[in-house]
Amino acid sequence: QVRLVESEGGLVQAGGSLRLSCAVSGRSVNTYTVAWFRQAPGKEREFVSCMRRFGGGSYYADSVKGRFTISRESAKNTVTLQMNSLTPEDTAVYYCAAGDSIILSSIAGGQSYAYWGQGTQVTVSS
């Protein structure tokens, strides 16, 4: 059974950095497309970033491009999201998600991912 567990988020000042991890159990992380989504209060869930399986590349929402970096640590079976230059607009609950065969045009859609973590709160103060 696949299980995704996000690391604890936290509170950080604007301009600061935070690193989130998603530990995948049940199968090698290399065999999944793994994504990060976030949901701010009163807003819809939005795509943040993903790393496609089998070395298929990484992708970012325009709002985080150049500030966030997604990476895979195969030895630890985890995917991490390094978040730099954080702003209050990045405040949200962040979710890790994983899926199998996801075509490129569908990577930003939450419905493409079968497995989800429980979410972790990230708060950026101004």
C-alpha positions in Angstrom: 0.0 0.0 0.0 1.3 3.4 -1.0 1.7 5.9 1.8 2.9 9.5 1.6 4.1 11.4 4.6 5.1 15.0 4.5 7.6 16.5 6.9 6.5 19.1 9.3 6.1 22.6 7.8 6.5 25.7 9.9 6.5 29.4 10.4 9.0 31.5 8.6 9.5 35.2 8.0 9.1 36.6 4.5 12.3 36.2 2.5 13.2 33.0 4.4 13.5 29.4 3.3 11.9 26.1 4.2 12.4 22.6 3.0 9.6 20.1 2.8 10.0 16.3 2.3 7.6 13.7 1.2 8.5 10.2 2.2 7.1 7.5 -0.1 6.5 4.0 1.1 5.2 1.0 -0.8 7.2 1.4 -3.9 10.3 3.1 -5.3 9.8 6.9 -5.6 11.4 6.7 -9.0 8.4 4.9 -10.3 6.0 7.7 -9.4 5.3 11.1 -10.7 5.4 13.1 -7.4 3.9 16.5 -7.1 3.3 19.3 -4.5 0.1 21.1 -4.3 -1.0 23.8 -1.9 -4.2 25.2 -0.6 -4.5 28.6 1.1 -7.5 29.5 3.2 -10.5 30.3 1.1 -8.8 29.3 -2.1 -8.8 26.3 -4.3 -6.0 23.8 -4.3 -3.2 24.7 -6.7 -0.4 22.9 -8.4 3.1 23.9 -7.2 5.6 21.6 -8.7 6.1 18.0 -9.8 8.9 15.6 -10.8 7.9 13.1 -13.4 8.8 9.4 -12.9 11.8 7.8 -14.6 13.7 11.0 -15.0 10.9 12.7 -17.0 11.8 16.2 -15.8 10.5 18.7 -13.2 7.9 21.4 -13.6 6.8 24.5 -11.6 3.9 26.8 -11.4 4.8 30.3 -12.6 4.2 31.7 -9.1 7.1 29.6 -7.6 9.5 29.3 -10.6 12.9 30.4 -9.7 12.2 30.2 -6.0 11.2 26.6 -5.4 13.2 23.5 -6.3 11.9 19.9 -6.4 14.3 17.0 -6.1 14.3 13.3 -5.6 16.4 11.5 -3.1 16.2 7.9 -4.3 18.2 6.5 -1.4 15.7 7.9 1.1 12.7 7.3 -1.2 11.7 10.9 -0.7 10.9 13.9 -2.8 11.8 17.3 -1.4 10.7 20.8 -2.1 13.2 23.5 -1.3 11.3 26.8 -0.9 13.3 30.1 -1.0 12.4 33.7 -1.0 9.1 32.9 0.7 6.4 35.5 0.7 3.1 35.6 2.7 1.3 34.5 -0.5 3.1 31.2 -0.1 1.2 30.5 3.1 -0.9 27.4 2.7 -1.3 23.8 3.5 1.1 21.9 1.3 0.3 18.4 0.0 2.4 15.8 -1.5 0.8 13.6 -4.2 1.9 10.7 -6.3 0.6 9.0 -9.4 1.6 6.5 -12.0 1.0 7.2 -15.7 0.4 10.9 -15.9 0.7 12.6 -19.2 2.4 15.9 -19.4 -0.7 17.9 -20.1 -2.3 16.6 -16.9 0.5 17.0 -14.3 -1.1 20.1 -12.8 -4.4 18.5 -12.2 -5.0 17.1 -8.8 -7.3 14.4 -10.2 -4.3 12.9 -11.9 -2.8 11.8 -8.7 -4.1 8.7 -6.8 -2.1 9.0 -3.6 -2.0 12.0 -1.2 -0.3 12.9 2.0 -2.0 14.4 4.9 -0.8 17.9 4.3 1.5 20.2 6.3 1.1 23.9 7.2 3.5 26.5 5.9 3.0 30.0 7.3 5.0 33.0 6.1 4.9 36.1 8.2 5.4 39.6 6.8 
